[in-house]
């Protein structure tokens, strides 16, 4: 037969003789433990929310960056077309003279 943990027995035996003081200490420890568990749950939720917000921001920045890149590309292509037209016009002027 497996042995039972001696920790549970020793804890229950040590609480019995002291009575109210031990009960108060135990209640205090349990309250602190419950409080820490609530804080851990709260912080875990904050971390999840932060990660979701960061993911959303990354998506927004990527979309904005893509839009800016496309706009700059359009401007650059427009400049190239203008230069090409100017070059073609200047070469025509040289031919007709």
C-alpha positions as CSV (number, residue, x, y, z in Angstrom):
1,X,0.0,0.0,0.0
2,X,1.5,3.4,-0.9
3,X,2.3,5.8,1.9
4,X,0.2,8.9,2.3
5,X,2.0,12.2,2.4
6,X,3.2,13.1,5.9
7,X,2.9,16.8,5.1
8,X,-0.9,16.8,5.3
9,X,-0.8,15.0,8.7
10,X,1.9,17.3,10.1
11,X,0.1,20.4,9.0
12,X,-3.2,19.3,10.5
13,X,-1.5,18.2,13.7
14,X,0.4,21.4,14.1
15,X,-2.7,23.5,13.7
16,X,-4.7,21.7,16.4
17,X,-2.7,22.6,19.5
18,X,-2.4,26.3,18.7
19,X,-6.0,26.9,17.8
20,X,-7.0,30.4,16.9
21,X,-3.6,31.8,16.1
22,X,-2.8,29.0,13.6
23,X,-6.2,29.4,12.0
24,X,-5.6,33.2,11.6
25,X,-2.2,32.6,10.0
26,X,-3.6,30.0,7.7
27,X,-6.5,32.3,6.7
28,X,-4.0,35.0,6.0
29,X,-1.8,32.8,3.9
30,X,-4.8,31.5,1.9
31,X,-6.0,35.1,1.4
32,X,-2.6,36.1,0.1
33,X,-2.5,33.1,-2.2
34,X,-5.9,33.9,-3.6
35,X,-4.9,37.5,-4.1
36,X,-1.7,36.5,-5.9
37,X,-3.7,34.1,-8.1
38,X,-6.1,37.0,-9.0
39,X,-3.2,39.2,-9.8
40,X,-1.6,36.6,-12.0
41,X,-4.9,36.1,-13.9
42,X,-5.2,39.9,-14.3
43,X,-1.6,40.3,-15.5
44,X,-2.0,37.3,-17.9
45,X,-5.1,39.0,-19.4
46,X,-3.2,42.3,-19.7
47,X,-0.3,40.5,-21.5
48,X,-2.8,38.8,-23.9
49,X,-4.5,42.2,-24.6
50,X,-1.1,43.8,-25.2
51,X,-0.1,41.1,-27.6
52,X,-3.4,41.5,-29.5
53,X,-2.9,45.2,-29.7
54,X,0.7,44.8,-30.9
55,X,-0.5,42.4,-33.6
56,X,-3.1,44.9,-34.7
57,X,-0.5,47.7,-34.7
58,X,1.9,45.6,-36.8
59,X,-0.9,45.0,-39.3
60,X,-1.8,48.6,-39.5
61,X,1.8,49.7,-39.9
62,X,2.3,47.1,-42.6
63,X,-0.8,48.3,-44.5
64,X,0.3,52.0,-44.1
65,X,3.8,51.1,-45.2
66,X,2.4,49.3,-48.3
67,X,0.2,52.2,-49.1
68,X,3.1,54.7,-48.8
69,X,5.4,52.4,-50.9
70,X,2.7,52.3,-53.6
71,X,2.3,56.1,-53.5
72,X,6.0,56.7,-53.8
73,X,6.3,54.2,-56.6
74,X,3.5,56.0,-58.5
75,X,5.3,59.3,-58.0
76,X,8.6,57.9,-59.1
77,X,7.0,56.3,-62.2
78,X,5.3,59.7,-63.0
79,X,8.7,61.4,-62.8
80,X,10.2,58.8,-65.1
81,X,7.4,59.3,-67.6
82,X,7.9,63.1,-67.5
83,X,11.6,62.7,-68.0
84,X,11.0,60.3,-70.9
85,X,8.6,62.8,-72.5
86,X,11.0,65.7,-72.0
87,X,13.8,63.6,-73.5
88,X,11.7,62.7,-76.4
89,X,10.6,66.3,-76.9
90,X,14.1,67.6,-76.7
91,X,15.3,65.0,-79.2
92,X,12.6,66.1,-81.6
93,X,13.6,69.7,-81.3
94,X,17.1,68.8,-82.3
95,X,15.9,66.8,-85.4
96,X,13.7,69.6,-86.8
97,X,16.2,72.4,-86.6
